[in-house]
Amino acid sequence: MTLTARELMDRLVGFPTVSRDSNLELIDFVEEYLNGFGVKATRVPNEDGTKAALYAHIGPQVDGGVVLSGHTDVVPVDGQAWDTDPFTVTERQGRLYGRGTCDMKGFDALALSAVPLALERGIKRPLQIALSYDEEVGCTGAPPMIDHMVSMGLPRADTVLVGEPSMMKVVTGHKGSIGYNVHFHGFEVHSSLAPTGVSAIMMGAKLINWANEVNAENAAKPPSEMAAEFFPPYTTLHVGTISGGTAHNITAKDCRFGFDFRIVPSDDIGDWHARLMAKVAELEAEMKAVRPEAGISISRKFHVPGLRPEQDGKAESLVRKLTGENASNVVSYGTEAGQFQERGYSAVICGPGDIAQAHQPNEFITIDQFQQGEAFIARLVDMLAD
C-alpha cells in the first residue's frame, strides 16, 4: 500500500525512537514498507543488536545516483512542556507538531515517498535511501552504515543529500565536532581538611573554566576566511552535563561530565585534541602531587568531521538546479554529511524545516515547508528519470 508523505510522517513520528532507546520498530516498518514495492533493504545493526541503520537501492545497478540520508533517532521530551502528544503529529494553524517533524522524520518521510514515484517513473539513475541511528548523540550510527554501503559494492552515488532542516536552502559546509567522557577521580577527606584530599569537582571545575577561557580567546580573535560565514565564527568548547560528589562536607571522590568541541573547518581536530590532553595532563599532575591515587580518565565518545565546501561539487550542483538557490550557506550543527564526504562522496545538506525548532518543546514543521520538500522530491525523481 502506498502512503502519502504526510501519512509516512505520521507513522514515523509515532515511533518514540529517542536515542537512548531502540529504533527497531521503526526499522521494521520501513523494511516492510519497502518490501511492499519489491525493494530489498539492508540492515546494519549496532553491536548489541538493539538498533539498526538501513539502506536500500532503487533503480538500475549503475553508478551516478543520489542518496537521500536521514537519521531515525530523536532527542528526549523529558522535562519539556508540550501542549500536544509529542509522538502524534498534530496539525494546528499551518504547522505540524510532534517530536521529529522538523528534525528529521519529516525528511525521512519525504525520502520514503520518493520510492513509489521512482518506480513509477522508471528512473535511469538510481535512488538510494540511507537511514541511520544515534545521530543525536554524535552521529555514531552512520559510519558503519556508510562502510557497509562501500564494502558491499553498492553502486556509487554522485550525490549524498542529507535532509537536515535548512529551510530548503543549500548548505555546503558545517562544523565538525568531537566529544569526550571525562572522569575526575578525587580523594575523599573531611572538607575541613580539604588541602589533604583532592576534590574531583573542584579539579573538574578547572577544566571547565579552561573551556570558558578558550571560548573567550577564540571569540576575541578575528575569524579565518573559511570560518567567517559560521555563527559563531570560531571553535567552541562546551560542557552540557555534570555529576559527582557525595555530601557537602566531603571532598568529592568523583566528577563526571561530557566535554565537546564544535570545530570550524579551518581548525584541525587533532590540534584541539592535543590541547585538551595537554590540559588534562597538567591538572592530573596537580592532583597526583597531593594524592597519587587521584587522576583523570578521558575517552572519546564521538568524532564527526566537518563538511567542507567542494570545488565544483556534484552534490551542490545538482541540488542548486533543483532548488534554484544560489546563495552560500553554512551551519554550525553537525551531520553525517561530513562522514559521507570523508569516504569520498560528494555531499550537501538541504531539507525542509527550521533548525531553530529542533529539540524544542512543541517542535514543528510548517505545512508550507513540508510541501516545498514534497515538490523538491518530485523534481529530483523527474531528474533521475530523464
Beta strands, then each sheet from edge to edge (+ up, - down):
strand 1: 41-45
strand 2: 52-58
strand 3: 66-71
strand 4: 90-92
strand 5: 95-97
strand 6: 127-132
strand 7: 159-162
strand 8: 171-174
strand 9: 176-185
strand 10: 236-238
strand 11: 242-244
strand 12: 254-263
strand 13: 295-304
strand 14: 329-331
strand 15: 347-349
strand 16: 364-366
sheet 1: 1+ 2- 6+ 3+ 7+ 15+
sheet 2: 4+ 5- 16+
sheet 3: 8+ 14+
sheet 4: 10+ 12- 9+ 13-
sheet 5: 10+ 12- 11+
end
